Amino acid sequence: MSSPVSIMPCLDMQNGRVVKGVHFVDIRDAGDPVECAKAYCQAGADELALLDITATVENRPTMLEVVKKVAEVTTVPFTVGGGISDVASAAAVLEAGADKISTSSAAFRKPEIVGQMIAEFGAEKVTVAIDVDQNESLPSGYEVYIDGGRTATGADAIEWAKKVDGFGVPVILPTSKAGDGALTGFDLPVIKAMADACSAGIVASGGAGKMEHFLEAVQAGATILLAASVFHFHTIDIPELKDYLRAQGVELK
């Protein structure tokens, strides 16, 4: 394992509240984003993600007021996604206090915006997220989904990841629709396939239910371990997860 691994709690946000679903639906409340962010920073999170999960579908920009409030209490790098469709919307989120932006549906629909964002803000500010689900008719067995996991594209997820990697982004964030909130483990074949095919760091996202799942993701090639439910509802706390990973020989940030 070449790169140190970081732990990244994810605040999925809807109507200004942190929520958590299963397979991108069945949403339940998990608290106030500012309080959650503050608690995670104090607990030892290495990074934070805030995803405005319905912004794209509702065709509106990210909630900038919430980003500002979260940025004020956050002491670690902070990535914001959802509704970031062009350079202007990315600039607004960065100006509101985010350290990085994440784009998914817009990047897929208009791949040239990834290069525009990198040119404007620098590659280190840009993450591309890829929602995936299984589709055996595609070469890799995985299909790209957009619009918060609602719309199938027919595109092969690993081929799209390779294209994104070619743009020079430092981080790719694949989320398994099947794994999301299911607590059954990360989708390891996707992580491994993307890690093998790309030079970008790969985020493990979607499905963590126990500490072993995080270790499996590292072994598959992930360098950022993202989770929501297990952290929000204190199934696993970050200090104990870090202790466990260190004991397994994982180098942490």
TORSEMAR-356638 format. One record per residue (C-alpha): residue number from 1; residue in one letter; chain; z, y, x. Coordinates in Angstrom, 2 decimals. Each point is the difference from the previous one (the first is absolute). Example, Ala and Ser with C-alpha at 12.3 -4.5 7.8 and 13.67 -1.06 7.14 Angstrom:
+-----+------+------+---------+---------+---------+
! pos ! code ! unit !      c3 !      c2 !      c1 !
+-----+------+------+---------+---------+---------+
!   1 !    A !    A !    7.80 !   -4.50 !   12.30 !
!   2 !    S !    A !   -0.66 !    3.44 !    1.37 !
+-----+------+------+---------+---------+---------+
// end
This chain:
+-----+------+------+---------+---------+---------+
! pos ! code ! unit !      c3 !      c2 !      c1 !
+-----+------+------+---------+---------+---------+
!   1 !    M !    A !    0.00 !    0.00 !    0.00 !
!   2 !    S !    A !   -1.27 !    3.09 !    1.70 !
!   3 !    S !    A !    1.12 !    2.90 !   -2.18 !
!   4 !    P !    A !    3.57 !    0.65 !   -1.12 !
!   5 !    V !    A !    0.42 !   -0.63 !   -3.71 !
!   6 !    S !    A !    1.21 !    2.64 !   -2.46 !
!   7 !    I !    A !    1.66 !   -0.29 !   -3.40 !
!   8 !    M !    A !   -1.50 !    2.13 !   -2.78 !
!   9 !    P !    A !    1.59 !    0.19 !   -3.45 !
!  10 !    C !    A !   -2.51 !    1.02 !   -2.65 !
!  11 !    L !    A !    0.80 !    2.32 !   -2.88 !
!  12 !    D !    A !   -2.49 !   -0.68 !   -2.78 !
!  13 !    M !    A !    0.18 !    3.04 !   -2.23 !
!  14 !    Q !    A !   -0.91 !    0.60 !   -3.62 !
!  15 !    N !    A !    0.89 !    3.11 !   -2.01 !
!  16 !    G !    A !    2.16 !    1.25 !    2.85 !
!  17 !    R !    A !    2.18 !   -3.15 !    0.17 !
!  18 !    V !    A !    0.01 !   -2.93 !    2.41 !
!  19 !    V !    A !   -1.17 !   -3.10 !   -1.87 !
!  20 !    K !    A !   -0.83 !   -3.58 !    0.86 !
!  21 !    G !    A !   -2.39 !   -2.36 !   -1.69 !
!  22 !    V !    A !   -1.23 !   -3.57 !    0.31 !
!  23 !    H !    A !   -3.72 !   -0.51 !    0.70 !
!  24 !    F !    A !   -0.40 !    3.79 !   -0.48 !
!  25 !    V !    A !    1.35 !   -0.13 !   -3.61 !
!  26 !    D !    A !    3.36 !   -0.62 !   -1.80 !
!  27 !    I !    A !    1.44 !    3.19 !    1.48 !
!  28 !    R !    A !    3.76 !    0.62 !    0.13 !
!  29 !    D !    A !    2.02 !    2.96 !    1.24 !
!  30 !    A !    A !    1.51 !   -0.12 !    3.50 !
!  31 !    G !    A !    1.45 !    3.48 !    0.40 !
!  32 !    D !    A !   -0.55 !    3.55 !    1.16 !
!  33 !    P !    A !   -2.51 !    0.33 !    2.87 !
!  34 !    V !    A !    2.05 !    2.56 !    1.92 !
!  35 !    E !    A !    3.17 !   -2.09 !   -0.17 !
!  36 !    C !    A !   -1.91 !   -3.16 !    0.90 !
!  37 !    A !    A !   -1.67 !    1.68 !    2.99 !
!  38 !    K !    A !    3.27 !    1.38 !    1.26 !
!  39 !    A !    A !    1.73 !   -3.39 !   -0.32 !
!  40 !    Y !    A !   -2.82 !   -1.80 !    1.82 !
!  41 !    C !    A !    0.04 !    2.44 !    2.91 !
!  42 !    Q !    A !    3.76 !   -0.50 !    0.31 !
!  43 !    A !    A !   -0.45 !   -3.79 !   -0.18 !
!  44 !    G !    A !   -2.32 !   -0.04 !    3.01 !
!  45 !    A !    A !   -3.52 !    0.01 !   -1.44 !
!  46 !    D !    A !   -2.60 !    0.68 !    2.71 !
!  47 !    E !    A !   -2.53 !    1.52 !   -2.40 !
!  48 !    L !    A !   -0.27 !    0.75 !   -3.72 !
!  49 !    A !    A !   -2.88 !   -0.29 !   -2.44 !
!  50 !    L !    A !   -0.25 !    1.87 !   -3.30 !
!  51 !    L !    A !   -2.77 !   -1.19 !   -2.29 !
!  52 !    D !    A !   -0.83 !    1.87 !   -3.18 !
!  53 !    I !    A !   -1.24 !   -3.16 !   -1.68 !
!  54 !    T !    A !   -1.71 !    1.50 !   -3.06 !
!  55 !    A !    A !   -1.48 !    3.16 !    1.54 !
!  56 !    T !    A !   -3.47 !   -1.48 !    0.55 !
!  57 !    V !    A !   -0.21 !   -1.64 !   -3.43 !
!  58 !    E !    A !    1.25 !    3.17 !   -1.71 !
!  59 !    N !    A !   -2.53 !    1.96 !    2.09 !
!  60 !    R !    A !    2.56 !    2.48 !    1.31 !
!  61 !    P !    A !    1.32 !    1.01 !    3.39 !
!  62 !    T !    A !    3.23 !   -1.29 !    1.54 !
!  63 !    M !    A !    3.22 !    1.62 !   -1.28 !
!  64 !    L !    A !    0.49 !    2.55 !    2.76 !
!  65 !    E !    A !    3.42 !    1.18 !   -1.18 !
!  66 !    V !    A !    1.38 !   -3.50 !    0.47 !
!  67 !    V !    A !   -1.65 !   -0.27 !    3.43 !
!  68 !    K !    A !    1.65 !    3.29 !    1.04 !
!  69 !    K !    A !    3.44 !   -1.12 !   -1.16 !
!  70 !    V !    A !   -0.29 !   -3.39 !    1.70 !
!  71 !    A !    A !   -1.30 !    1.60 !    3.21 !
!  72 !    E !    A !    3.10 !    2.21 !    0.14 !
!  73 !    V !    A !    2.34 !   -3.01 !    0.25 !
!  74 !    T !    A !   -2.21 !   -2.37 !    2.00 !
!  75 !    T !    A !    0.74 !   -0.46 !    3.71 !
!  76 !    V !    A !   -2.72 !   -2.57 !    0.77 !
!  77 !    P !    A !   -3.82 !    0.06 !   -0.21 !
!  78 !    F !    A !   -0.96 !    0.24 !   -3.64 !
!  79 !    T !    A !   -3.34 !   -1.19 !   -1.47 !
!  80 !    V !    A !   -1.17 !    1.11 !   -3.44 !
!  81 !    G !    A !   -2.73 !   -1.66 !   -2.06 !
!  82 !    G !    A !   -1.41 !    0.16 !   -3.52 !
!  83 !    G !    A !   -2.53 !    2.51 !   -1.27 !
!  84 !    I !    A !   -1.17 !    1.06 !    3.46 !
!  85 !    S !    A !   -3.72 !    0.24 !   -0.57 !
!  86 !    D !    A !   -1.29 !    2.52 !    2.55 !
!  87 !    V !    A !    0.96 !    2.22 !    2.95 !
!  88 !    A !    A !    1.46 !    2.66 !   -2.28 !
!  89 !    S !    A !    2.38 !   -2.35 !   -1.85 !
!  90 !    A !    A !    1.02 !   -1.56 !    3.33 !
!  91 !    A !    A !    0.68 !    3.47 !    1.46 !
!  92 !    A !    A !    2.18 !    0.89 !   -3.00 !
!  93 !    V !    A !    2.14 !   -3.12 !    0.48 !
!  94 !    L !    A !    0.37 !    0.61 !    3.75 !
!  95 !    E !    A !    0.91 !    3.64 !   -0.64 !
!  96 !    A !    A !    2.64 !   -1.19 !   -2.50 !
!  97 !    G !    A !    1.71 !   -1.83 !    2.86 !
!  98 !    A !    A !   -1.57 !   -3.45 !    0.32 !
!  99 !    D !    A !   -0.62 !   -1.22 !    3.57 !
! 100 !    K !    A !   -2.93 !   -2.20 !   -0.99 !
! 101 !    I !    A !   -2.23 !   -0.63 !   -3.00 !
! 102 !    S !    A !   -1.27 !   -3.29 !   -1.38 !
! 103 !    T !    A !   -3.27 !   -0.27 !   -1.90 !
! 104 !    S !    A !   -1.37 !   -3.06 !   -1.76 !
! 105 !    S !    A !   -2.35 !    0.38 !   -2.99 !
! 106 !    A !    A !   -1.57 !    3.23 !    1.24 !
! 107 !    A !    A !   -0.58 !   -1.48 !    3.46 !
! 108 !    F !    A !   -1.79 !   -2.95 !   -1.56 !
! 109 !    R !    A !   -2.11 !    2.12 !   -2.33 !
! 110 !    K !    A !   -0.89 !    2.60 !    2.65 !
! 111 !    P !    A !    0.56 !   -1.52 !    3.46 !
! 112 !    E !    A !   -1.13 !    3.24 !    1.68 !
! 113 !    I !    A !    3.26 !    1.69 !   -1.06 !
! 114 !    V !    A !    1.92 !   -2.17 !    2.49 !
! 115 !    G !    A !   -1.93 !    1.53 !    2.87 !
! 116 !    Q !    A !    0.39 !    3.47 !   -1.50 !
! 117 !    M !    A !    3.77 !   -0.43 !   -0.22 !
! 118 !    I !    A !    0.21 !   -1.30 !    3.55 !
! 119 !    A !    A !   -2.07 !    2.96 !    1.23 !
! 120 !    E !    A !    2.20 !    2.45 !   -1.90 !
! 121 !    F !    A !    3.49 !   -1.38 !    0.62 !
! 122 !    G !    A !   -0.26 !   -2.54 !    2.84 !
! 123 !    A !    A !   -0.13 !   -3.79 !   -0.32 !
! 124 !    E !    A !    3.79 !   -0.38 !    0.23 !
! 125 !    K !    A !    0.35 !    1.76 !   -3.37 !
! 126 !    V !    A !   -2.31 !   -2.36 !   -1.92 !
! 127 !    T !    A !    0.76 !   -3.45 !   -1.43 !
! 128 !    V !    A !   -2.47 !   -1.96 !   -2.13 !
! 129 !    A !    A !    1.55 !   -2.28 !   -2.63 !
! 130 !    I !    A !   -1.89 !   -2.99 !   -1.36 !
! 131 !    D !    A !    1.14 !   -1.82 !   -3.15 !
! 132 !    V !    A !   -1.23 !   -3.58 !    0.08 !
! 133 !    D !    A !   -0.09 !   -3.06 !   -2.22 !
! 134 !    Q !    A !   -1.34 !   -3.48 !    0.50 !
! 135 !    N !    A !   -3.66 !   -0.66 !   -0.79 !
! 136 !    E !    A !   -1.36 !   -3.27 !    1.35 !
! 137 !    S !    A !   -3.61 !    1.09 !   -0.43 !
! 138 !    L !    A !    0.33 !    2.54 !    2.84 !
! 139 !    P !    A !   -0.26 !   -0.97 !    3.70 !
! 140 !    S !    A !    3.65 !    0.75 !    0.81 !
! 141 !    G !    A !    1.30 !   -1.13 !   -3.40 !
! 142 !    Y !    A !    1.37 !    3.50 !   -0.69 !
! 143 !    E !    A !   -1.42 !    2.85 !   -2.06 !
! 144 !    V !    A !    0.71 !    3.75 !    0.19 !
! 145 !    Y !    A !    1.58 !    1.52 !   -3.13 !
! 146 !    I !    A !    0.23 !    3.73 !   -0.73 !
! 147 !    D !    A !    1.61 !    2.27 !   -2.62 !
! 148 !    G !    A !    3.51 !   -1.31 !    0.63 !
! 149 !    G !    A !   -1.16 !   -3.61 !   -0.01 !
! 150 !    R !    A !   -1.78 !    0.31 !   -3.35 !
! 151 !    T !    A !   -3.66 !   -0.05 !    1.02 !
! 152 !    A !    A !   -1.74 !   -2.84 !    1.85 !
! 153 !    T !    A !   -2.71 !    1.21 !    2.38 !
! 154 !    G !    A !   -1.82 !   -3.17 !    1.01 !
! 155 !    A !    A !    0.50 !    0.99 !    3.66 !
! 156 !    D !    A !    1.44 !   -2.34 !    2.61 !
! 157 !    A !    A !    3.42 !    1.28 !    1.09 !
! 158 !    I !    A !   -0.26 !   -1.03 !    3.65 !
! 159 !    E !    A !   -3.47 !    1.54 !    0.38 !
! 160 !    W !    A !    1.31 !    3.25 !   -1.48 !
! 161 !    A !    A !    3.00 !   -0.10 !    2.35 !
! 162 !    K !    A !   -2.37 !   -0.38 !    2.97 !
! 163 !    K !    A !   -1.99 !    3.01 !   -1.18 !
! 164 !    V !    A !    3.20 !    2.04 !   -0.40 !
! 165 !    D !    A !    1.11 !   -1.08 !    3.46 !
! 166 !    G !    A !   -3.29 !    1.32 !    1.34 !
! 167 !    F !    A !    0.89 !    3.47 !   -1.31 !
! 168 !    G !    A !    2.91 !    0.05 !    2.46 !
! 169 !    V !    A !    2.98 !   -0.01 !   -2.36 !
! 170 !    P !    A !    3.17 !   -1.23 !    1.75 !
! 171 !    V !    A !    1.48 !   -1.79 !   -3.03 !
! 172 !    I !    A !   -1.47 !   -2.11 !   -2.81 !
! 173 !    L !    A !    2.24 !   -0.84 !   -2.96 !
! 174 !    P !    A !   -1.16 !   -3.05 !   -1.97 !
! 175 !    T !    A !    2.00 !   -0.85 !   -3.13 !
! 176 !    S !    A !   -0.42 !   -3.34 !   -1.70 !
! 177 !    K !    A !   -0.25 !    0.41 !   -3.76 !
! 178 !    A !    A !    1.17 !   -3.60 !   -0.45 !
! 179 !    G !    A !    3.02 !    0.60 !    2.25 !
! 180 !    D !    A !    1.03 !    3.42 !   -1.27 !
! 181 !    G !    A !    3.61 !   -0.12 !   -1.20 !
! 182 !    A !    A !   -0.13 !   -3.79 !   -0.28 !
! 183 !    L !    A !    2.54 !   -0.58 !    2.82 !
! 184 !    T !    A !   -1.89 !   -3.14 !    1.03 !
! 185 !    G !    A !   -1.04 !    1.19 !    3.46 !
! 186 !    F !    A !   -2.70 !    2.19 !    1.50 !
! 187 !    D !    A !   -3.64 !   -1.11 !   -0.21 !
! 188 !    L !    A !   -0.11 !   -1.31 !    3.56 !
! 189 !    P !    A !   -3.72 !   -0.96 !    0.14 !
! 190 !    V !    A !   -0.97 !    3.62 !   -0.81 !
! 191 !    I !    A !    2.35 !    1.39 !    2.65 !
! 192 !    K !    A !   -1.23 !   -2.46 !    2.61 !
! 193 !    A !    A !   -3.68 !    0.52 !   -0.81 !
! 194 !    M !    A !    0.32 !    3.80 !    0.18 !
! 195 !    A !    A !    2.17 !   -0.08 !    3.13 !
! 196 !    D !    A !   -2.55 !   -2.28 !    1.71 !
! 197 !    A !    A !   -2.99 !    2.11 !   -1.10 !
! 198 !    C !    A !    1.39 !    3.52 !    0.53 !
! 199 !    S !    A !    1.53 !    2.03 !    2.81 !
! 200 !    A !    A !    2.03 !    2.07 !   -2.52 !
! 201 !    G !    A !    3.59 !   -0.93 !   -0.70 !
! 202 !    I !    A !    0.33 !   -2.07 !   -3.19 !
! 203 !    V !    A !    2.72 !    0.63 !   -2.57 !
! 204 !    A !    A !    1.49 !   -3.01 !   -1.80 !
! 205 !    S !    A !    0.30 !    1.06 !   -3.65 !
! 206 !    G !    A !    0.53 !   -1.83 !   -3.25 !
! 207 !    G !    A !    2.28 !   -2.95 !   -0.57 !
! 208 !    A !    A !    3.06 !    0.13 !    2.26 !
! 209 !    G !    A !    2.87 !   -1.91 !   -1.57 !
! 210 !    K !    A !    2.14 !   -1.21 !    2.91 !
! 211 !    M !    A !    0.48 !    0.73 !    3.67 !
! 212 !    E !    A !   -2.15 !   -2.94 !    1.13 !
! 213 !    H !    A !   -2.99 !    1.61 !   -1.71 !
! 214 !    F !    A !    0.22 !    3.00 !    2.33 !
! 215 !    L !    A !    0.06 !   -2.28 !    3.05 !
! 216 !    E !    A !   -3.04 !   -1.90 !   -1.29 !
! 217 !    A !    A !   -1.86 !    3.31 !   -0.38 !
! 218 !    V !    A !    0.75 !    0.94 !    3.62 !
! 219 !    Q !    A !   -1.20 !   -3.42 !    1.13 !
! 220 !    A !    A !   -3.23 !    0.57 !   -1.99 !
! 221 !    G !    A !   -0.60 !    3.26 !    1.88 !
! 222 !    A !    A !    1.61 !    2.79 !   -2.06 !
! 223 !    T !    A !    1.59 !    2.87 !    1.94 !
! 224 !    I !    A !    1.40 !    1.92 !   -3.01 !
! 225 !    L !    A !    2.07 !   -1.83 !   -2.60 !
! 226 !    L !    A !   -0.11 !    1.71 !   -3.39 !
! 227 !    A !    A !    2.14 !   -1.01 !   -2.96 !
! 228 !    A !    A !    1.36 !    1.52 !   -3.17 !
! 229 !    S !    A !    1.86 !   -2.25 !   -2.46 !
! 230 !    V !    A !    2.18 !   -1.81 !    2.53 !
! 231 !    F !    A !    1.15 !    3.33 !    1.47 !
! 232 !    H !    A !    0.31 !    1.94 !   -3.29 !
! 233 !    F !    A !    2.15 !   -2.66 !   -1.65 !
! 234 !    H !    A !    1.93 !   -0.90 !    3.19 !
! 235 !    T !    A !   -1.19 !   -3.59 !    0.17 !
! 236 !    I !    A !   -0.47 !    0.77 !    3.71 !
! 237 !    D !    A !    1.37 !    3.03 !    1.84 !
! 238 !    I !    A !   -1.84 !    1.45 !    2.99 !
! 239 !    P !    A !    2.81 !   -0.43 !    2.58 !
! 240 !    E !    A !    0.34 !   -3.73 !   -0.75 !
! 241 !    L !    A !   -3.78 !   -0.45 !    0.03 !
! 242 !    K !    A !   -0.19 !    1.66 !    3.42 !
! 243 !    D !    A !    2.82 !   -2.20 !    1.31 !
! 244 !    Y !    A !   -1.80 !   -3.09 !   -1.29 !
! 245 !    L !    A !   -3.36 !    0.97 !    1.54 !
! 246 !    R !    A !    1.58 !    0.87 !    3.35 !
! 247 !    A !    A !    1.74 !   -3.37 !    0.01 !
! 248 !    Q !    A !   -3.44 !   -1.59 !   -0.47 !
! 249 !    G !    A !   -1.32 !    1.84 !    3.05 !
! 250 !    V !    A !   -1.92 !    2.71 !   -1.82 !
! 251 !    E !    A !   -0.20 !    3.32 !    1.87 !
! 252 !    L !    A !    0.79 !    2.83 !   -2.41 !
! 253 !    K !    A !   -0.77 !    3.71 !    0.19 !
+-----+------+------+---------+---------+---------+
// end
